[in-house]
Amino acid sequence: MEITHIEHIGIAVKSIEESLPYWEGVLGLKCYAVEEVKDQKVKTAFFMVGQTKIELLESTDPEGPIGKFIEKKGEGIHHIAFATKNIEGALEEAASKGIQLIDKSPRLGAEGLHIAFLHPKSTGGVLTELCENKQK
């Protein structure tokens, strides 16, 4: 599997608007994009820190994955995302090594990235996202 860098760290929040004073006012980061991903029932906000992004995740539906996560665990780190040059190959390799896949094939995510998740039951408790930018 060829991982090139940490693409982003996903953080579940109850409200992006209420979270902005910390990220922008305290840390001095600038939100450069807000986007709704309807099929994932989430609104996202992105900040750059060097080459890595921070992605705030606000649920648009209490029954969506972020809504359920916050209800169960509260706000906080939701996942870590790694960039790869071949997401299909990375998924095949992970599966061949016994990793449980949430997504057996990539789907479209925020910022037009092709994404797929690996189940935390087989990744040491860390929800892991693989991302490929096919727009380059």
HELIX and SHEET records of a PDB file:
HELIX    1   1 ILE A   16  LEU A   20  1                                   5    
HELIX    2   2 PRO A   21  VAL A   26  3                                   6    
HELIX    3   3 LYS A   38  GLN A   40  5                                   3    
HELIX    4   4 PRO A   65  LYS A   73  1                                   9    
HELIX    5   5 ILE A   87  SER A   96  1                                  10    
HELIX    6   6 ALA A  110  GLY A  112  5                                   3    
HELIX    7   7 PRO A  120  SER A  122  5                                   3    
SHEET    1   A 8 CYS A  31  VAL A  37  0                                        
SHEET    2   A 8 VAL A  42  VAL A  49 -1                                        
SHEET    3   A 8 THR A  52  SER A  59 -1                                        
SHEET    4   A 8 ILE A   3  VAL A  13  1                                        
SHEET    5   A 8 GLY A  76  THR A  84 -1                                        
SHEET    6   A 8 THR A 128  GLU A 132  1                                        
SHEET    7   A 8 HIS A 114  LEU A 118 -1                                        
SHEET    8   A 8 ARG A 107  LEU A 108 -1                                        
END                                                                             
